[in-house]
Amino acid sequence: MPVLIGSYADHYSTFDDDGKPLGAPVQANAPSYVVVGPSGVRYAVGERDEGSVSAFTPDGELLNTLPTGGASPCHLALTEGFLLAANYGGGSVAVFALRPDGSLDRRTDLAQHVGGSVHPARQETAHAHQVTVRDHVVHVVDLGMDSLVHYRLGPAGSLEHVRTTTVQPLGSGPRHLVFHPSGRVFVANELTSTVATYTSGFELLDVRPSVLVEPMGDNLPSELALSRDGRHLYVANRGNDTITTFSVEESGLLPVDEVSTGGTWPRHFAVLDGMLCVANQHSDTVTTLDLDPDSGVPHPARPFIEHPSPSVVVPL
């Protein structure tokens, strides 16, 4: 399966199954996170102090760029004619209407988060780290506020605050969440190196370490994703430089194994057909790990491509 690799370098690139480039790199402004629309249009953040988002054709032609209204946008979500961006440095979430050709029309709303939490260096203010949409409800994971902030997305692109879920214990620093078909919600907590399980109503059920091997120093979990059948949850660990596999049981998450990603600082990974593809940001490498069809555990990593500062893997 071809993949698109976003990065902190000023370009993103696409590669085929063998790791060969599909065309020249597309020049962009720190495209650390990229999503692909139904028509193939690519949307890339510009993770700079003056945050932006850009739309590109499948061939890499720039359609247009708009400011996100906050610093360091780091995550995007698409839904029914709108693009949403999480501004990490700005502590806000922006909504953009899309034109029929997939280009950006206008910013329809900007919801500013206010507050912080107990970590003196990382939670001095709000830091929106992920935005995702489920059944017309927008869920924003705010690391700085120790909060999951929930909005209703209106037909004109407005955000109506519904509720805020405060993560426990304080200082957890939630980074990303994923919804399980059973209704449960799994959240990677960056600052405490844990994975939390919530009910569909966001009531806390359990918190487990994100690693099985005691870290030598700080460990900061990043991406988490479910296997295609929902039987396993995978969590990337920056510090241990590993992927931890959990079995998703009715009783909760059961730790299975922890394996090396074959690189340093795995910021993001994608679940492909029978494998994981991992962006190792600090080693400038993207690796693949085959998944055991029975246990679901990734096999030892093998090199896929070299890429400067890779930060996201997008299946095409």
N, C-alpha and C positions, 0 to 999 in steps of 0.2 A: 504494500500500500504506500503510495507517495505521501510524503510529509512536508509540512512547512515548518521551518525553524525560525522563530523570532529571537531577538538578542538585544544586548545592551550596546553592541556595535551599531553603526548607523545603516543597517540593512537587515532584511530578512531574505531567506533563500528557500527553495524547494528542491527535494531530492526524490529519486525513484527508489524502488525496493532494494537496489544494490548500492545505494549511497552515492549515485552519480547525480550531479546537478541537472536540474531541469530548467535551463535558461540561466541568464545572468542574475546575480543578486539584485534585489529591488532596494534602491536607496530610500531610507526613511529615517526619521528622527527618533533614535532610541526606541525601536519597536519591541519593547520587552514583553508585550502580550498582543496576540493577534487572534481574531476570530474570522471565520469564513461564512458569508451569508448564503442563502439558498441559490442565488444566481451566480455564486462564485466570487462575488466582490469580497475583497479582503479589507478588514478594519484593523488598524494598528494604533496603539497608544503611542504618544510621544512622551516618555517618562522623563520629563525635565521640570525645572522649577516653574516654568510657564507651561503647564500641561496642555496637550492637544490630542486630538484623534483625527486620523486620516482614513480616507476611503481610496482603495486602489482597484483597478480592473484585474481580472485573472491574469492578464498579460503584464501587469506591473505598472500600468499607466496611472498616475495620480489623478483622481477625480476631484477631490477637494480636501481641505483641512479646516477644522474649527477648534477654538479653545475649549477646554473642558471646564474652565472656571475654577480650577484648583491645581495645586502642585502635585507632581509625580503620580499621574494616573497609572495604575498597575494591573487593572483587570477590566474586562468587557463582557457584556451579555447582550444577546440579540433576542427580540421577541416581537412578532406581529407588527412590523413597520417601525420599530424603535430600536435604538442602540443605547445601552446604558454603560457608564464608565464610573469606576471607583477611583477617587482621587486619594491616594494614600497620604501624601504630604498635606493636602488641603483638608482632609477629613470630611469629604463630601461625596455625593453621588449625583451625576449629571445624566439627563435624558435627552436624546436627540431623535427628532423625526427623520425618516429616510424618504428620499424621493423614489419614484418608480424605477429609475436606473440604478438604484442602490447607493447613490451619493448622499452625503449629509445635507439635510435641508436646513434645520435650525435647532438650537437648544431649546427644549420646551420646559425644562425645569432644572433646578439645582437645589438639592436638599443638603443643607449644612449641618453637620453634627457638631455638638458642643459638649465638651467634657473630657475627662481623662480617667486614670485609675492609679494603682498604687506603685507601679514600677517607675522609679525616678528618671530613667533615661529613655524608655520606650513608650511610656504612657502619659507623657506630660500634656498631651492633647489628643484629639480624635484622629484616628488613622484608618480610614476605610480601605480594607484589603481585598475584598471580593464582593461582587454583586452577581446575584443569580435570580432567575424568575421561575416561579412555579404557580400555575393556575392563577395568573394575573396578580400574584403577590410577589413583590420584590423583597428579597432578603439580602441585607448588607451585613457582612462580617466586619466589625470594627475592632481592630487589635488594640487601639489606644484607649477605647472606652470599656473594654471587656464586655462587649455587647453584640447581640444580634438584633439589628434594627429592621423592622418589617413595615413595608409600605404597600398600599394598593395603587396600582398603575391605572390612571384614568384613560379614557379613550383619546383624549387630546394630548396625552403624554405628561400629565401632572402626577406628582407623588403625594399621596395622602398617608400620613403616619398612622399606623394601626396600633403598634405596640413595640416595646423594646424588651428583649430578654437579656438580663444581666447574667454573664457567665460566672460560675463559681468553680473553684475559689478565685477571688480577685487576684489579679496578676497573671492569669492564665495566658492572656494575649491571643485570642482566637484569630486564626488566619484564613482558613477555608472550610467550607462545609460541603457535604454531599448527601443527597436524599436516597434512601434505600427503598425498593419497591414495597417493603413491609410497612412503610410509613416512618420508620425510625430515621433519625438524622445523626450523621457522624460529623464531628468537628475536630480539626487539627488545631491544637493550642500550641503556638510557637514558643511562648516564653517559659512554659513549664514542661515542654517535651511530652505532651500527653495527647490522647485521643478520647474525646468525650462522646457518649451516646445519649441522645435525647429522644423523647417521644415525638409523635407528629405534632403535638401541641407545644413542643419545646420545653418539656419538663425533664430535668436531668435524671438519667438512669444510672450512669456509670462513668468512671474516668480511669483510663489505663495508660501506663507508659507507652510512648511511641516506639521505644526500642526494647530489645531483649538483652542486648549486650550493654553493660554499664559504660556510658560515655567517658572518655578520657578528659574531655573538657565540656564546653557548652554544646548542646545538641538542639537544633532548631528545626522541627518538622516543617515541611513546606506543602507540597501537593498531596492530596489523597484522592483515590478513585476506586470504584468498585469493578470487579470482574464483570464480564458480559452477562453471566448468569446470576449475579448478585450473591454468590456464595462466599466471596472473599473481598476483603478490603485491603488495599495497598496504601502504605504511607511512606513518603520519602523523608529521609533524615539528613539534614546538613550538619556536619560535625562527625557523626558516625559514618556518613557517606554511604548509606544503605537504603534498601527498601525492606520494610517490615510487612509481613503477610499476616493478616488476621482472618480466621474463619468466622463467618457471620452465623451465629447460632441463635435459636430462640431465646436462650438464656443470656445472650450477650456476645461480645467479641472474645474469641479464643485465640491467643497468640500461637502462631504456627512456626515461623522462621524469620530470620533477618539475614539478608545477603548483600554483599557489596554491589554498588552500581558500576564499578570499574572506572570511576572518575571522582572528581571532587566537587562538593557543594551541589547536590542534585536539587535544582530549583523547581523543576517541573517534569512530569512524565505523562505519557499517554498509553492507554490500553489499546493495543492493536489486535489483529487476529492471531491469537496464540503467543503474544509476546508483549513486553513493555518496551517503550522507547523513551530514554531518559536524557534530559538536558543537564549536563554537568557544567555549571556555570564557570567555576574557577579553574577547571582543567581544560576548558575550551574543547570539550568532546561531547559527542552524542553517542550513547551506547544502546545496545539492545539486549534484552534478557528473555529467553524463551520460557514460557509458562508450562509447568508440568500439567498435563491434562487431568490427572487424578488429584494431586495435592494442591494444585493452584500455585505452588511456590515457584518463583523465578529461578532459572538456572544461572550459572555464572555468566557475567557480562562479557560481551564481545564488542570490539570497536565497530562503529557504524560510519561516522564522519567526524572530521575536525571542523570546528566552527567557533569563531571568536565569541566568547561570553554568551553561550546559548541560554535562553531563559524560558522558552515555551516550545512544546511540540504539538502541532496541529495536524491530525490526519486529514488527508484530502480524498 
